[in-house]
Amino acid sequence: MASHNPPADGRSPLGPTPGDRVFLWGAFPLLGAAVVWLLKASAGWVASLPWAPMQGPFKLVASLPEPHATIGAVVLGLAAGAGLALLTEREYVTAVMDGKQLSFTRDGHTRTVPRDAVAAVFRDGKQIVLLGHGTQEVARISGEFSVEAFEAAFTRHGWPWQADGDPHRDSFRRWIEGDPALSPAAHALLRARAHALGKSRRDDAEQLRADLGAMGIVVREKGRRQDWRRSDSEADDV
C-alpha cells in the first residue's frame, strides 16, 4: 500500500491508492471464484476417496446437475471474495497530516490529534502509537496501512518520531491477577480485556484499553499476555 504524494499546501494524505482498491476488488472476487470452482470440480474425486473426511457434502456437490453447479460455484465464490474485500476495505486507514495535526479514519470513524498534544510517536508491531506529554497514550493507529509511509510523513512534518520504539518500554511490568500495585477496578478491566483478547474481540479490547488509559494505566500486549505501566497523568483513584 502506497501513500499519495504531498500536495502543494504541504499536507500529506495517506492511505490506499486507487490501484490498491482496484486490485482488492478485482483479485479477491476472482480468487474466491477460482477456489470455490476448484472445490466443486474436485468434489467427485474427493468423494471417491474412502478415507476423505466430509464425504457427504462432497457427494452432494458432485451430484448437482451441470451447468447449474458450476455457475452456482462461480457466483458463490465471487460473493465470498467480495465479502472479504469489503472487510478489508473497512480496515483501510486513511489520514491527512501536516505540522499541526493528524486526522485518521478507519471503518468510518475519524480521530484528530493536535501536534502540540504529542510528545512521542513510535511503531508498535503493525500499529503506531502517539504518546502525550504525560506519557499517556493519546492515540493508537491500527488497521491496514503502510507503517513506513506514516513514518516518513511524521518525520517530514517534524513530529517526534522515535526510531528506537517506545521510550517508556522499560517501565512496563507484567499484569498478574491480584497485584497490590493495581486497584480492584484496574484489575477488573484488565481481566475483562484478557477475556476479550482470548476471544479475538478487538473492538472490546481497544475500548477497555481506553478505559484503562482514563485511569492512568497504559497497557500493551504480547499475544494474550498484558503488560502495564502508569502514566505521569494517572488518575488519583488508581
Secondary structure as UniProt FT lines:
FT   TURN            8..9
FT   STRAND          12..14
FT   HELIX           18..41
FT   HELIX           43..47
FT   TURN            50..51
FT   HELIX           55..62
FT   TURN            66..67
FT   HELIX           68..91
FT   STRAND          92..97
FT   STRAND          101..106
FT   TURN            107..108
FT   STRAND          109..114
FT   HELIX           115..117
FT   STRAND          120..124
FT   TURN            125..126
FT   STRAND          127..131
FT   TURN            133..134
FT   STRAND          137..141
FT   HELIX           147..156
FT   TURN            157..158
FT   TURN            163..164
FT   TURN            167..168
FT   HELIX           169..171
FT   STRAND          173..174
FT   TURN            177..178
FT   TURN            180..181
FT   HELIX           184..198
FT   TURN            199..200
FT   HELIX           202..214
FT   TURN            215..216
FT   STRAND          217..222
FT   TURN            223..224
FT   STRAND          225..230
FT   TURN            232..233
FT   TURN            236..237
//
